[in-house]
Amino acid sequence: MRRTVFTDDHEQFRATVREFLGREVVPVFPEWEKAGAPPRDFYRRLGALGIVGIQVPEEYGGAGQQSFRFNAVLTEEVARAKVGLGALRVHMDLVLPYLLRYADAEQRKRWLPGVASGDVMTAIAMTEPGTGSDLAGIRTGAVRNGDHYVLDGAKTFITGGRNADLVLVVARTSPPVAEDRRAGLSILAVESASPGFSVGRTLEKIGLKAQDTVELAFAGVRVPAENLLGEEGRAFEYLTHNLPQERLTIAIAAQAAAAAAVESTVEYVTGRTAFGKPVSSFQNTRFVLAECAAEVEAGQTLADRALEEHDAGRLTPADAAKVKLFCTELQARVVDKCLQLHGGYGYILEYPIARMYADARVSRIYGGTSEIMKTIIARSLGL
Amino acid sequence: MTGDEFDEVLAAVREFVRAEVVPREDEIDRTDEIPADLRDKAARMGLFGYALPPEYGGLGCTMAQDVRLAIELGYTTPAFRSLFGTNNGIAGQVLVAHGTEEQRRAYLPRMASGELVASFALSEAEAGSDPGGLRTRARRDGDGYVLTGTKRFITNAPLADLFVVFARTDPRATGTRGISVFAVDAARPGVAVGPRDHKMGQAGAWTADVAFTGVQVPADALVGEQAQAGYVTAMRSLAHGRLIIAAMCVGVAARLIDESV
């Protein structure tokens, strides 16, 4: 069905991105997968093209777009090209909103120009070895000492941590209180060049091979007090505020990946023959792909509506949870069915569907698991 | 094998799998290879031929016993069973059920001891779910045959000493007709194994293309005395293999529950 969320400006941007990805990313993507991340300079190149700073205000060198629609277009095109741009989505869709909303004037001046140009790459460090879905259990601590904090602790599952210059670290600045376990958490912007900051193991994932996920350790890292983002003790509220956008971007990526899987499977079954006729002529193939196409259409409509609601500032946590749950579970079903239609070739990594399958698995986990999404939705039902 | 004998074998396999193979799964995954000492121990335990008849050096497990072993073997990486799976299963069973006495004597004892690895070469690039679409041909040439064609996703091909190859011997036949089976030594001129397939998982279990380019084989390489019965042979062997895959999955499921708990 015709989509109504995008204007000509978005479609022009889409054409530019599509052409760029086809020319500069698709041919070298296997090398990025081997290396585990895109080269550092690639982000500067994207910065120079104005892509990284699309939502950064113009005074800091960005394009000043308030809308999330351009980000959505970029995410869709990346999925369509069956590539990944490393930690770019974390940088643009997850970290930037914190800087835009909570950074003070001086911090904006310090960080935003580099963030827009790709010279300052960012990451966000929430999860710890002992905390996943339960952020209140964070143990990394920051103790105020005159004009700085002393940060100690460890984080894991940090996307883009290997190349990040600035990491937003969620740390405990005061002990939890009995009536509110979530109190006492703060966000510190930590420069990775600081003494005591170290990057640990790169975790080996089953998919998303061109995106590094690492462990970080902080041993007495001195963080200037002016690197506190927003107010002390309010991190949980800030995190909660930004989660809907994080979940929306995951949903959009999942949705676009499902659409790409259907597209490439249609192509595969048309070219492949078995029992003397094209695989596409078997009723099973047609039924399965018809189901997938109908699902993708439904998911698209939901994701598009959510995008509109988000731009209008109305996307609630429960809305975002519904969209993430639906689109990521949809991706899993669709990609699995599409792989099955590839037969043995679906298991061989040179076929894109094999990689899409491995990449899809984490959608239902990161940014909040499907079970956490259901918990949020159930709460909104008064349960 | 009698019940008591089998119970001992089963217990030994269970112990070996859990105490010696499971702890080395990371290594197998990392190196994409079953370590030589595990392979040797498996051979000494008779695992390369547990489903082959005792008169040819196997342990002579019944189908039911074979299934119970597969459940135990399913508890660890599938690459482990894959190493001797083709000897006991799809390739070995073709020779057991259809080979001539000479062929059985020539191959089965060495397969049972682990000295020789046999591969089952049926699938092709354009013949997977539909093996009747295979294009590999065996042309009659004097007393023997000349094989030409390429097989795909052939398990254990990079290790194989012997290929059980399905090829069309009747050039006029199509579909499931006119297919014969040959036992082809991997060392024969014209047999070429391609690079290992880069799969999503199952590290340590190797599959590859095998090309047969004008490979000359003697008349007695024809498995069984009757040509053209290959399709039925393949289907019987695959039916056996499917039961084993199901059993392996039971073992995997048990492992997953243990790991998750």
Contacts between the chains, C-beta under 8 A, distances in Angstrom:
chain1	res1	chain2	res2	distance
A	273	B	126	6.6
A	273	B	133	7.7
A	274	B	126	7.9
A	274	B	127	8.0
A	274	B	128	7.0
A	274	B	129	5.6
A	274	B	130	4.5
A	274	B	133	6.7
A	275	B	129	7.8
A	275	B	130	4.5
A	275	B	132	7.4
A	275	B	133	6.9
A	276	B	130	7.9
A	276	B	133	7.0
A	343	B	128	5.1
A	343	B	129	6.1
A	344	B	123	7.2
A	344	B	128	5.5
A	344	B	152	7.7
A	344	B	153	5.2
A	347	B	199	5.5
A	347	B	200	5.3
A	347	B	201	7.7
A	348	B	197	5.6
A	348	B	198	6.6
A	348	B	199	6.0
A	348	B	200	7.5
A	349	B	198	4.8
A	349	B	199	6.7
A	349	B	200	5.8
A	350	B	198	6.4
A	354	B	200	4.9
A	357	B	200	7.1
A	358	B	200	6.1
